[in-house]
Amino acid sequence: MRLSRWIVVLALLAGLFVRGAEPMRLRYRIELLSNAQSAVPAAPGAAGTEHSFLLTQEKGNWARFNWPLFRAVPGLSELAFQARREADGPASMQVRLLRQDGSEWQSGTIELAEEWQEYRLKATDFR
């Protein structure tokens, strides 16, 4: 049985897509691990935004979607994004940050609802 979840990372949308006569496509590769199957642009997004990402996975013990590395933004104090799940989709998720030195930081469990919700994570939310 296929499960999917929608994730919107509003701060990244503008730079992640290439537009033109062709269908929209990602400029960056998203690594798919374990039960992760695809990460594709989809419309509409949350809170009136034009686009989101549809993350699809097979039912199983875990799936991981590794986004590309982006330069640090001086003065950035929190990560904000909107997310939701489909009715039969995963009920929770975690966000992981990978630093250039290879160290990985993980958020606590984020409970997902079927409606779009905004989430904000500060550096202290990662361990």
N, C-alpha and C positions, 0 to 999 in steps of 0.2 A: 504494500500500500504506500503510495507516495504522499509525503507530507511537505508542505511548503510554509515558509514564513516570509513576511515582508519586513524589510529593514530599510529605513531611510536615514541616510547620513547627510543631513541638509548642507553642512558646510562643504562637502565634497562634490555635490552634484554638478556644479557649474564646470568644474575642470575634468570630470570623469567621462564625459560624453563627446563624441564627434558627431556633428550634424551635417546633413547634406541631403542629396537625393536618395541616398541609400537608407535602409532602416537604421535606427540608432544603434550604436555599438559602444562597448567600453574601450577606452584607450589603454587601460591597465589590465594586467592579468590578475585574477583572483585565484589563489591556490585552493583546491578542493581536497579535503582529507577525510578519511573514513567513509561515513555514509553521505557526505555532501555530494550533490550531483551537478548543480548548476547555480550560477549567479548571473542574472540578466537584467538589463534595464526594463522597467515596466511603468505603465501609466495607469491611473494617476498616482500621485504621492500623497503624503499626509498634509493636513491643514492647508489645502489649496495649492500645494506645490505641484509642479508639472510631472515629476518623475520619482521613482523609488527603485529599489532593487528587489527582485523576487529571488529568494534563496530557496532552493529545492533540495530535499534530502530524502533518502529512503529511511523508513522506520528502523531504528536500531539503537545501540547504546550511546553513540555520540556522532556529531558531525562538526567539522571545523572549516570556516571560510577565512583564509588569510588574505587580508587586503594588502595592497602595496605600501611600502614605506613612504611617508611624506615628511618634508622638512618640518622641524619644530617651529612653532609660531611664538616669537618672543612675547611674553606677557600673558599667554594663554593660561587660564586658571581652571577651566573645566571643558569637558567633552560633552556636547549636547547632540542628541539624535532622537528620532521618533521611530517607534517600532510597534508592530502588532503581530498577532498570530491568526491563522485560520482556525476554524472551529476544531478541526481534528489535528491541528499542528502542535508543535512542542509548547509546553506551558511556561518554560523558562529559558533563559540564556545567560551567558557570561560574556564579558568583553575582556579581551586580552590585548595588552600593549607590548610590543617588542621594540626594545631600544636598539640603537645601532651597535652597541657593544654585545648584543645577543641576549641580554637579560630580559626576562619575560615577567610581566606583572598582570595579575588577574583580578577582575572585580568580583564582588560577591554575586550571588544569584539574583537575577532580575526576573521577576514574575511578569509574564506577558498576558495582555488581555486581547479580546477580539477587536477592540476599538483602538485607533491610533492613540498613543500616549507619548509624551515627551519625557525623556530621561536625561539627567545631567549627572555626570560623574566628575569628581575632583580627584586630584592626585592622591589624596588620602583614602579614596575609595578602592584603591588598588593595593594588593599585597603580594 
